[in-house]
Structure formats: structure tokens, C-alpha cells
């Protein structure tokens, strides 16, 4: 598989967009992953490359919210260990799954992520309400199991991971939304970095594309972080959802 210089530029721009979208609204993989597939990268390799390439953006997001992690060390330490194990399991599952099976699952994974992205605000209201209590130290075994299950999904595919993690955290933890969002950001980083580390020796990473996309995602995350509050997140979500639906339809039409 050979991708032209123009293709690399397109991939880099998609990564800038994905990094920015993740910072503002979430769902950036719904742009970067389909772009790789469109450039001719096989779906499994595209998912692996996308995971590796978007890792820098998660670091920036976590550092930007580190103040809200204060007092959560015990809880986050336990959940991070579970998230890392889940991400590793999901990454392994992706590499042992037949590519035809992954091709069949991709449209539905994308549509599922679109549904989550579209109902994100309703989920927040339903789960959090006016929650303001803080309990940064504890989480139930049920919560730990739920975080592990979502992390397996994140290692396997990843689009919509942050939304899933935030929803689960809201169900199993009592805390402010800002602090739960900071926990979500850190756990997302753990899942993606562990999965990416596993993928490094998989032979599935398109390295030249991963390199330009990593730089793009870092830039996009920085720009998106600065733009939070200036760009209407709901409008951006609608654009990403529409794009995701089109991508899913095209994938199904290829069967």
C-alpha cells in the first residue's frame, strides 16, 4: 500500500480536525478513521494507525484538565489500571479478529458512536442532573467492571470512547461534571496509549501516515482546547454525526 504526498497531507488535516473535535465536542475518530480508509488503508490497519496517531492529543487534553484531577488519586489509580487492561484486551481482540468481520462491524460501530454523540447532552442531563457533591475516592466493583468493558471497546475501535466513559463514570461515581470529565480524559489517554503500545509491534501501523497525523492531532488538540467555548459544540457534533452516517452508508454499500 502506497499513499501519495497529497494523501499524507489529507491525513494530517484530518488529524488536525480530529484533535480539535475531540477537544471541543468528542468524536474526532469519526473523521480521521474514515479518511484513512478512503485513502486505501485496510480497515484494521486504519484503526491501528488512527489509535497510534491520535495519542498525543489525549496527553494535551489531560494536562489541560489536571487541576480537576486533584483529590481523585485513589479512584483514578484503580480505574486507570482497569482501563489499561481493557485497552490491551481490546487491542489484542482487534488483531486476532478476521478483517472481514471487522469490515462488517465498522459501519455499526460508527453508527453507534454517532448515536452516542447525538444524545450526549441528554445523557449528561439524565445521569448528572444538577449534581454537585464530591466523592473523589470511591467507586464500586460494578463501576470498575463497567469501565473495564468500555475500555475493551476503546482498545478495539475507540470512536465514542470518551462519551461512554463519561456516561459510566456519571452512573457509578458521585462528583462534579468537571472532575468526572477530567477523569474521563485521563482514562481515555490510558486506553489509547496502552493499545497504541501494543500496536507498535503489530506490523499494522502505517508509520508515515501515523507520523504526520500525530503532529496534526497535537496541533488540533491545542487549537481545539483554545477554542472551547468559542465554537458551538452542538453544531460541530451535528456535522460530525452527518459525516459519520455517510461513512457508515458507504461502508455498507461496499459489501
Backbone bond lengths (Angstrom), bond angles and torsions (degrees), N, CA, C in turn:
res aa  C-N    CA-C-N  psi(-1)  N-CA   C-N-CA  omega(-1)  CA-C   N-CA-C  phi
1 X - - - 1.454 - - 1.519 109.97 -
2 X 1.344 116.10 124.00 1.460 121.56 178.75 1.517 109.19 -122.58
3 X 1.323 115.81 129.34 1.455 121.42 178.39 1.515 108.16 -112.92
4 X 1.330 117.14 132.67 1.455 122.38 -176.26 1.528 111.18 -69.93
5 X 1.345 113.86 170.30 1.464 119.39 176.71 1.530 110.53 -61.47
6 X 1.339 116.09 -37.93 1.463 119.58 177.68 1.533 110.01 -63.71
7 X 1.351 115.58 -39.84 1.463 120.14 177.72 1.516 111.53 -61.07
8 X 1.336 116.65 -40.17 1.472 120.30 177.60 1.527 110.93 -64.44
9 X 1.330 115.76 -38.58 1.466 119.21 178.37 1.528 110.89 -65.34
10 X 1.335 116.23 -40.46 1.467 120.80 177.77 1.531 110.18 -62.58
11 X 1.344 116.54 -43.19 1.465 121.08 179.41 1.529 110.95 -62.80
12 X 1.331 116.40 -40.89 1.463 120.42 178.87 1.522 111.09 -63.27
13 X 1.335 116.78 -43.02 1.465 120.58 178.82 1.533 110.94 -64.82
14 X 1.339 116.02 -38.60 1.466 119.87 177.30 1.522 110.43 -62.52
15 X 1.336 116.77 -38.14 1.466 121.18 179.10 1.525 111.17 -68.63
16 X 1.333 117.16 -37.76 1.476 120.13 175.25 1.526 109.10 -60.18
17 X 1.338 115.49 -45.84 1.464 120.03 178.62 1.523 111.21 -62.16
18 X 1.345 116.49 -43.94 1.470 120.65 -178.51 1.516 110.96 -63.14
19 X 1.347 116.96 -43.91 1.463 120.31 178.71 1.513 111.74 -61.56
20 X 1.318 116.63 -42.17 1.458 120.72 178.92 1.515 112.48 -67.67
21 X 1.338 116.42 -42.04 1.465 121.09 -179.79 1.521 110.10 -64.46
22 X 1.328 117.12 -42.09 1.465 120.19 178.42 1.522 111.40 -60.14
23 X 1.325 116.62 -37.75 1.461 120.53 -178.90 1.522 111.68 -71.40
24 X 1.325 117.26 -35.51 1.460 120.88 -174.19 1.526 112.56 -90.61
25 X 1.356 116.19 -46.57 1.460 118.64 -171.05 1.518 114.05 -133.64
26 X 1.336 118.87 -21.06 1.461 121.71 -173.73 1.516 111.06 89.46
27 X 1.331 116.43 156.90 1.459 120.59 178.15 1.512 114.42 96.31
28 X 1.333 118.11 17.10 1.460 121.12 -176.91 1.518 114.37 -60.99
29 X 1.343 117.32 -30.04 1.467 119.99 179.95 1.519 112.48 -64.51
30 X 1.338 116.41 -20.53 1.461 119.52 177.09 1.522 111.73 -69.49
31 X 1.323 117.36 -10.37 1.472 122.20 174.53 1.521 110.62 -102.78
32 X 1.328 117.34 -48.74 1.467 120.66 -172.78 1.530 112.85 -73.19
33 X 1.324 118.64 -41.72 1.463 120.52 -179.69 1.531 112.18 -62.93
34 X 1.355 119.51 -51.57 1.465 119.00 178.67 1.530 113.22 -61.02
35 X 1.326 116.57 -30.26 1.466 119.14 178.26 1.523 110.62 -62.90
36 X 1.319 116.73 -42.10 1.468 120.59 177.88 1.516 111.05 -63.41
37 X 1.327 117.02 -41.89 1.469 120.59 178.28 1.526 109.70 -63.09
38 X 1.322 116.53 -42.20 1.465 121.32 179.14 1.531 111.36 -62.39
39 X 1.326 116.33 -32.34 1.462 120.47 178.78 1.528 112.64 -77.17
40 X 1.322 116.62 -1.48 1.455 120.32 175.81 1.517 115.01 100.11
41 X 1.335 117.71 7.43 1.460 120.79 178.47 1.533 108.20 -78.48
42 X 1.345 119.12 129.57 1.472 121.03 176.84 1.523 110.88 -55.05
43 X 1.329 116.46 149.33 1.464 120.20 -169.69 1.529 113.59 -58.56
44 X 1.323 118.33 -44.60 1.458 119.55 -179.91 1.526 110.61 -63.93
45 X 1.319 116.43 -45.14 1.461 120.87 178.23 1.527 110.74 -63.42
46 X 1.338 116.20 -36.96 1.470 120.14 178.49 1.519 111.02 -64.52
47 X 1.326 116.99 -41.73 1.464 120.35 178.91 1.522 111.03 -65.79
48 X 1.336 116.33 -43.34 1.462 121.24 178.90 1.525 110.51 -62.16
49 X 1.324 116.39 -48.76 1.464 121.42 -178.84 1.525 110.83 -62.41
50 X 1.322 116.39 -40.65 1.462 120.82 179.56 1.526 111.01 -62.40
51 X 1.329 116.86 -42.65 1.460 120.43 179.14 1.523 111.31 -61.73
52 X 1.327 116.17 -46.59 1.465 120.62 -179.72 1.529 110.63 -63.22
53 X 1.329 116.04 -42.52 1.458 120.65 -172.92 1.516 113.58 -70.30
54 X 1.333 117.58 -32.28 1.466 119.95 -175.00 1.524 113.61 -88.09
55 X 1.334 117.59 -2.15 1.470 120.56 -178.67 1.528 114.12 -56.70
56 X 1.329 119.48 -43.50 1.472 118.46 -178.42 1.526 113.68 -57.76
57 X 1.325 117.20 -34.21 1.453 120.33 -179.94 1.520 112.79 -63.18
58 X 1.339 116.78 -34.08 1.470 120.20 179.75 1.526 111.25 -68.67
59 X 1.322 116.25 -35.00 1.465 119.54 178.58 1.527 110.08 -62.78
60 X 1.335 115.36 -46.21 1.464 119.57 179.54 1.515 111.76 -60.54
61 X 1.343 116.49 -42.02 1.452 119.97 -179.70 1.521 112.26 -65.39
62 X 1.336 116.61 -39.21 1.460 120.75 179.57 1.528 110.79 -66.15
63 X 1.323 116.89 -44.03 1.465 120.30 179.55 1.526 111.21 -63.29
64 X 1.324 116.01 -36.13 1.462 119.83 -178.93 1.527 111.60 -66.36
65 X 1.340 117.20 -25.29 1.466 120.74 -177.04 1.531 112.70 -111.15
66 X 1.325 117.44 17.91 1.457 119.78 -173.67 1.535 113.00 -64.25
67 X 1.329 117.80 -26.57 1.464 119.52 179.50 1.525 111.36 -62.94
68 X 1.343 116.65 -33.36 1.462 120.60 -179.07 1.523 112.58 -78.98
69 X 1.327 117.34 -5.45 1.471 120.77 176.72 1.536 111.69 -86.23
70 X 1.324 116.90 -8.99 1.467 120.97 -178.57 1.529 110.39 -57.80
71 X 1.320 116.61 132.59 1.455 121.62 179.02 1.510 114.83 82.99
72 X 1.328 117.32 2.73 1.464 120.63 -178.21 1.529 112.25 -109.01
73 X 1.317 117.31 11.34 1.468 120.03 -170.69 1.523 112.67 -55.85
74 X 1.322 117.61 -47.78 1.472 120.38 -176.25 1.524 110.80 -62.70
75 X 1.323 115.99 -47.89 1.464 119.85 -178.48 1.520 111.26 -65.78
76 X 1.308 116.13 -47.84 1.458 120.16 -176.80 1.525 111.41 -65.09
77 X 1.337 116.89 -35.83 1.465 119.56 179.88 1.524 110.57 -61.82
78 X 1.340 116.81 -44.37 1.468 120.42 179.48 1.525 111.16 -65.86
79 X 1.324 116.03 -45.16 1.460 119.96 -177.56 1.529 111.82 -69.24
80 X 1.322 117.15 -34.15 1.462 120.43 179.51 1.529 110.68 -64.82
81 X 1.335 116.68 -38.74 1.468 119.68 177.74 1.525 110.64 -63.11
82 X 1.332 116.18 -42.12 1.466 120.75 179.19 1.534 110.43 -68.12
83 X 1.340 116.30 -41.57 1.462 120.80 179.52 1.527 110.96 -62.60
84 X 1.332 116.65 -40.48 1.453 119.96 178.58 1.517 111.81 -64.42
85 X 1.350 116.74 -42.92 1.466 120.40 178.35 1.525 110.69 -63.86
86 X 1.341 116.66 -41.32 1.454 120.36 178.52 1.519 112.56 -65.61
87 X 1.331 116.25 -42.26 1.462 119.95 177.84 1.511 112.10 -61.64
88 X 1.332 116.06 -39.56 1.467 120.86 178.28 1.526 110.79 -65.48
89 X 1.332 116.84 -42.62 1.462 120.75 179.08 1.527 111.05 -63.91
90 X 1.322 116.57 -42.29 1.459 120.30 179.02 1.512 112.35 -64.85
91 X 1.337 115.93 -40.08 1.467 119.82 178.28 1.526 110.59 -63.33
92 X 1.329 116.20 -42.86 1.458 119.40 177.73 1.515 111.88 -63.62
93 X 1.333 116.54 -39.72 1.461 121.45 178.62 1.527 111.25 -61.59
94 X 1.323 116.26 -39.58 1.466 119.98 178.95 1.520 111.15 -61.97
95 X 1.329 116.68 -43.20 1.457 119.87 -175.03 1.527 112.98 -74.19
96 X 1.318 118.46 -24.08 1.472 119.89 178.78 1.527 111.77 -93.94
97 X 1.329 117.48 -10.69 1.466 120.37 179.58 1.523 110.14 -75.98
98 X 1.327 117.93 139.68 1.468 120.02 174.84 1.523 110.65 -60.13
99 X 1.318 117.17 140.92 1.470 119.79 -178.38 1.520 111.48 -61.89
100 X 1.338 117.58 -33.17 1.466 119.94 178.79 1.520 110.97 -62.90
101 X 1.341 116.54 -38.76 1.452 119.99 177.99 1.524 110.42 -64.83
102 X 1.318 116.99 -43.59 1.461 120.72 179.15 1.525 110.40 -63.31
103 X 1.342 116.54 -40.16 1.469 120.35 177.40 1.521 111.29 -58.64
104 X 1.338 116.23 -38.56 1.465 120.85 -179.86 1.534 111.44 -71.92
105 X 1.320 115.98 -34.80 1.461 120.29 -177.29 1.520 112.99 -77.93
106 X 1.337 117.52 -31.45 1.465 122.03 -172.34 1.528 113.56 -51.68
107 X 1.350 119.78 -49.89 1.475 117.82 -178.71 1.518 112.90 -58.09
108 X 1.335 116.86 -37.97 1.456 120.17 -177.79 1.527 111.33 -75.66
109 X 1.329 116.55 -32.76 1.462 119.76 174.05 1.527 110.21 -65.07
110 X 1.331 116.25 -40.99 1.461 120.90 178.47 1.526 110.41 -65.42
111 X 1.336 116.93 -45.60 1.468 120.08 179.65 1.530 110.95 -63.61
112 X 1.334 116.67 -38.42 1.457 119.90 177.04 1.517 111.74 -62.30
113 X 1.337 115.82 -41.50 1.462 120.19 177.37 1.531 110.62 -64.34
114 X 1.342 116.46 -37.48 1.464 120.28 178.14 1.527 110.94 -63.44
115 X 1.333 116.56 -42.33 1.464 120.69 178.63 1.528 110.36 -61.37
116 X 1.323 115.86 -45.25 1.459 119.88 178.91 1.522 111.39 -62.08
117 X 1.325 115.94 -41.87 1.455 119.92 -179.50 1.527 110.34 -65.15
118 X 1.338 115.96 -39.50 1.452 120.20 -178.32 1.513 113.68 -71.10
119 X 1.331 117.12 -27.71 1.473 120.69 -178.43 1.523 112.45 -104.32
120 X 1.322 116.74 12.32 1.464 120.86 -175.00 1.525 112.46 -56.21
121 X 1.324 116.96 -47.50 1.464 119.76 -177.37 1.529 111.51 -66.08
122 X 1.333 116.53 -39.19 1.467 119.60 177.84 1.524 110.57 -64.84
123 X 1.328 116.43 -40.38 1.464 120.05 177.42 1.521 110.96 -60.54
124 X 1.333 115.67 -44.05 1.462 119.44 179.49 1.529 111.07 -59.58
125 X 1.347 115.49 -45.55 1.468 118.40 -178.13 1.523 111.26 -66.43
126 X 1.340 115.68 -40.68 1.466 119.94 -178.21 1.526 111.65 -67.55
127 X 1.335 115.91 -38.08 1.464 120.43 -174.65 1.524 111.63 -85.70
128 X 1.325 116.63 -44.08 1.459 119.59 -171.95 1.525 113.25 -94.01
129 X 1.327 117.64 -37.05 1.456 120.35 -174.10 1.518 109.56 58.16
130 X 1.305 115.99 -127.63 1.469 121.45 178.04 1.525 110.45 -105.00
131 X 1.314 116.99 32.00 1.459 121.27 -173.91 1.523 112.11 -54.63
132 X 1.303 115.40 131.45 1.465 119.19 177.20 1.522 112.53 -137.75
133 X 1.341 117.32 -7.37 1.456 119.70 179.41 1.513 111.63 -67.43
134 X 1.319 116.79 153.56 1.456 121.40 -178.55 1.520 109.44 -123.60
135 X 1.310 114.59 126.42 1.460 120.93 174.81 1.521 105.70 -143.96
136 X 1.317 116.63 78.38 1.455 121.44 -170.23 1.502 115.18 -80.18
137 X 1.344 118.66 -0.22 1.455 118.87 -171.24 1.518 114.67 -103.70
138 X 1.330 118.26 -26.42 1.454 119.16 -169.02 1.519 112.92 -113.38
139 X 1.347 114.05 155.97 1.460 122.03 172.38 1.523 106.12 -158.81
140 X 1.337 116.15 140.41 1.459 120.20 -176.07 1.525 111.59 -76.12
141 X 1.339 115.32 165.53 1.459 119.96 175.45 1.530 110.63 -64.34
142 X 1.338 116.22 -32.83 1.469 119.52 175.59 1.523 110.15 -61.53
143 X 1.331 115.41 -43.09 1.464 119.46 178.09 1.511 112.47 -63.36
144 X 1.317 116.00 -40.13 1.460 120.15 178.88 1.523 110.24 -62.35
145 X 1.343 115.90 -43.18 1.465 119.59 178.19 1.517 112.41 -63.42
146 X 1.340 116.16 -40.40 1.469 120.32 -180.00 1.526 111.09 -65.55
147 X 1.321 116.48 -41.68 1.466 120.10 177.53 1.527 109.83 -62.54
148 X 1.337 116.86 -39.83 1.461 120.40 178.27 1.518 111.94 -61.77
149 X 1.346 117.05 -43.44 1.460 120.90 -179.23 1.526 111.41 -64.26
150 X 1.333 116.30 -43.86 1.467 120.12 179.13 1.530 110.22 -64.91
151 X 1.318 116.92 -35.49 1.466 120.94 -179.86 1.522 111.76 -67.48
152 X 1.340 116.80 -33.99 1.467 119.93 174.77 1.531 109.69 -60.47
153 X 1.326 115.72 -45.37 1.468 119.78 175.83 1.530 110.58 -58.36
154 X 1.337 116.39 -43.57 1.460 120.26 -178.91 1.511 112.78 -61.09
155 X 1.333 117.18 -39.79 1.451 119.71 177.35 1.511 112.74 -69.73
156 X 1.343 115.79 -28.80 1.467 120.73 -178.38 1.522 112.14 -78.59
157 X 1.340 116.77 -43.96 1.467 119.25 -177.27 1.516 111.70 -136.19
158 X 1.312 118.72 -60.17 1.459 120.51 169.01 1.508 118.50 104.22
159 X 1.336 119.35 -28.10 1.462 119.28 -178.87 1.524 109.60 -64.41
160 X 1.314 117.10 127.19 1.453 121.33 -178.36 1.521 113.82 86.39
161 X 1.336 117.45 4.13 1.467 120.86 -178.25 1.522 112.05 -57.64
162 X 1.327 117.17 -47.07 1.457 120.61 -177.56 1.516 112.34 -60.46
163 X 1.328 116.78 -39.25 1.461 121.05 179.78 1.531 109.57 -65.26
164 X 1.347 116.16 -43.80 1.469 120.35 178.95 1.524 111.15 -62.01
165 X 1.327 116.62 -45.73 1.466 120.44 -179.45 1.527 111.39 -61.51
166 X 1.325 115.99 -42.60 1.460 119.77 -179.04 1.527 110.46 -64.52
167 X 1.337 116.92 -40.39 1.451 120.79 178.80 1.530 111.24 -63.16
168 X 1.338 116.81 -44.64 1.465 120.89 -179.70 1.521 110.90 -65.75
169 X 1.319 117.17 -43.80 1.459 120.66 179.23 1.526 111.01 -59.86
170 X 1.329 115.73 -38.76 1.451 119.52 178.98 1.521 112.80 -66.15
171 X 1.322 116.48 -29.91 1.460 120.47 -179.80 1.524 112.27 -77.99
172 X 1.321 116.94 -33.78 1.470 119.87 -170.15 1.530 114.05 -108.75
173 X 1.330 117.83 -7.70 1.466 120.76 -178.97 1.525 110.02 -126.24
174 X 1.316 115.78 147.20 1.467 121.31 173.76 1.523 107.77 -105.21
175 X 1.318 115.49 111.09 1.459 119.66 -176.78 1.517 108.79 -167.12
176 X 1.320 117.33 173.04 1.456 120.84 176.94 1.524 109.66 -75.92
177 X 1.320 115.54 156.23 1.459 120.27 -179.16 1.524 111.58 -61.72
178 X 1.329 116.73 -39.55 1.468 120.16 -178.79 1.523 110.91 -61.96
179 X 1.341 117.00 -41.94 1.456 120.61 -179.28 1.531 111.35 -71.40
180 X 1.341 116.63 -38.61 1.454 119.60 176.60 1.529 110.85 -65.82
181 X 1.319 116.53 -35.95 1.460 120.03 178.65 1.524 110.43 -66.41
182 X 1.332 117.14 -37.26 1.463 120.43 176.85 1.523 110.64 -65.37
183 X 1.332 116.95 -40.44 1.466 120.82 176.00 1.515 110.89 -62.48
184 X 1.328 115.46 -42.95 1.465 120.51 177.95 1.517 111.56 -58.83
185 X 1.321 116.24 -42.83 1.458 120.60 -178.55 1.530 110.71 -63.19
186 X 1.331 116.20 -42.97 1.459 120.08 179.70 1.528 111.10 -66.52
187 X 1.320 117.34 -43.80 1.461 120.34 -179.81 1.527 111.41 -65.32
188 X 1.327 116.95 -37.71 1.467 120.58 175.71 1.524 110.61 -60.76
189 X 1.339 115.60 -41.92 1.465 120.09 178.64 1.526 110.51 -62.82
190 X 1.329 117.34 -42.55 1.468 120.78 -179.79 1.521 110.49 -62.40
191 X 1.332 117.20 -48.70 1.468 121.23 -179.58 1.526 110.43 -57.23
192 X 1.325 115.91 -48.32 1.464 119.65 -175.75 1.525 112.27 -70.44
193 X 1.323 117.77 -38.74 1.465 119.56 -179.58 1.521 111.70 -70.07
194 X 1.323 118.00 -38.40 1.467 120.22 177.63 1.525 109.93 -66.63
195 X 1.343 116.79 -45.29 1.459 120.20 178.32 1.526 110.49 -61.88
196 X 1.328 116.75 -41.96 1.467 120.81 -179.77 1.523 110.95 -63.61
197 X 1.339 117.05 -41.18 1.461 120.28 178.73 1.527 110.78 -61.03
198 X 1.330 116.34 -39.23 1.465 121.01 177.69 1.533 110.51 -66.44
199 X 1.329 115.52 -39.67 1.464 120.00 -177.58 1.529 113.05 -70.25
200 X 1.325 117.30 -21.20 1.463 120.29 -176.04 1.526 112.49 -57.94
201 X 1.326 116.92 -30.27 1.465 120.21 -177.71 1.528 111.08 -107.12
202 X 1.337 116.39 15.92 1.468 120.30 -175.61 1.522 112.98 -83.89
203 X 1.333 116.77 -20.69 1.455 120.12 -174.65 1.520 113.10 79.74
204 X 1.331 116.97 4.35 1.467 121.01 -177.68 1.518 113.22 -100.89
205 X 1.329 118.24 -6.48 1.467 120.71 -177.18 1.525 110.40 -78.87
206 X 1.316 116.82 126.59 1.473 121.74 171.86 1.528 106.09 -84.80
207 X 1.327 115.87 94.08 1.462 121.16 -164.93 1.523 114.28 -63.21
208 X 1.317 117.01 -41.75 1.470 117.96 -177.62 1.529 110.59 -65.58
209 X 1.347 116.01 -37.48 1.459 119.48 177.17 1.528 110.80 -70.02
210 X 1.330 116.61 -40.89 1.465 120.40 179.51 1.527 110.77 -60.52
211 X 1.327 116.97 -38.19 1.464 120.58 -177.73 1.526 111.75 -64.85
212 X 1.344 116.14 -49.01 1.471 118.04 -178.39 1.520 110.88 -70.18
213 X 1.333 117.15 -31.59 1.459 119.90 179.61 1.526 111.97 -73.83
214 X 1.335 116.99 -33.64 1.463 119.75 177.35 1.524 110.34 -61.22
215 X 1.332 115.76 -44.63 1.464 119.59 177.34 1.525 110.50 -63.57
216 X 1.332 115.98 -40.42 1.458 119.99 179.81 1.516 112.60 -65.53
217 X 1.343 117.19 -41.18 1.462 119.89 -178.79 1.527 111.30 -67.81
218 X 1.344 115.89 -35.45 1.461 119.70 177.50 1.521 110.42 -63.96
219 X 1.343 115.89 -44.74 1.460 120.51 178.09 1.522 110.71 -64.28
220 X 1.338 115.87 -44.87 1.461 119.58 -178.92 1.514 112.22 -63.23
221 X 1.345 116.69 -40.54 1.457 120.04 178.24 1.515 111.87 -62.44
222 X 1.343 115.42 -40.05 1.465 120.00 178.73 1.529 110.90 -65.24
223 X 1.336 115.89 -47.41 1.461 119.87 -179.46 1.527 111.43 -65.35
224 X 1.348 115.13 -40.53 1.457 118.97 179.53 1.516 111.88 -64.73
225 X 1.342 115.68 -40.38 1.457 119.41 178.15 1.516 112.01 -61.12
226 X 1.329 116.71 -37.51 1.470 120.57 178.93 1.521 111.22 -73.31
227 X 1.356 115.49 -24.93 1.469 119.54 -175.32 1.516 113.24 -92.08
228 X 1.354 117.06 -7.38 1.465 119.99 179.87 1.531 109.29 -56.32
229 X 1.312 116.40 128.82 1.461 120.61 -178.41 1.519 112.25 97.11
230 X 1.339 116.34 -20.44 1.470 119.28 178.84 1.526 111.45 -98.34
231 X 1.333 116.89 -32.71 1.454 121.60 179.79 1.521 108.64 -96.93
232 X 1.333 118.60 128.66 1.469 120.33 177.75 1.530 110.16 -63.76
233 X 1.328 116.56 110.64 1.463 120.48 -176.16 1.523 111.75 -61.35
234 X 1.336 116.80 -36.53 1.462 119.84 -177.72 1.521 111.41 -64.41
235 X 1.320 116.49 -40.60 1.465 120.00 178.82 1.525 110.75 -65.36
236 X 1.321 116.36 -40.97 1.458 120.68 178.68 1.526 110.82 -64.42
237 X 1.340 116.75 -40.64 1.458 120.42 177.58 1.528 110.92 -59.23
238 X 1.322 116.75 -42.89 1.471 120.11 -178.49 1.526 111.33 -61.68
239 X 1.320 116.02 -39.83 1.468 119.71 178.89 1.524 110.08 -64.46
240 X 1.351 116.08 -45.39 1.467 120.36 -179.64 1.525 110.84 -63.78
241 X 1.332 117.45 -40.85 1.462 121.22 179.85 1.524 110.52 -63.62
242 X 1.333 116.83 -45.09 1.468 120.35 178.73 1.521 110.52 -60.19
243 X 1.321 116.49 -42.73 1.457 121.15 178.56 1.530 109.95 -62.52
244 X 1.329 116.69 -44.04 1.455 121.30 -179.36 1.520 112.29 -62.27
245 X 1.327 117.62 -41.14 1.465 121.43 179.06 1.518 110.81 -63.42
246 X 1.325 116.40 -42.37 1.463 120.35 177.76 1.524 110.30 -62.18
247 X 1.325 116.37 -44.69 1.470 120.78 179.96 1.531 110.53 -60.62
248 X 1.323 116.75 -45.15 1.463 120.61 179.50 1.520 111.25 -61.44
249 X 1.332 116.35 -41.54 1.466 120.89 179.30 1.533 110.88 -63.62
250 X 1.319 116.33 -41.63 1.471 120.30 178.67 1.518 110.45 -64.11
251 X 1.343 116.82 -41.81 1.475 120.79 179.12 1.528 110.39 -61.55
252 X 1.321 117.30 -42.52 1.469 120.87 179.26 1.518 110.76 -66.00
253 X 1.349 116.52 -39.12 1.474 120.80 -179.56 1.530 111.52 -64.67
254 X 1.317 117.83 -22.63 1.469 121.65 -179.62 1.527 112.92 -79.02
255 X 1.335 117.53 -12.84 1.463 120.44 -177.32 1.525 111.58 -61.94
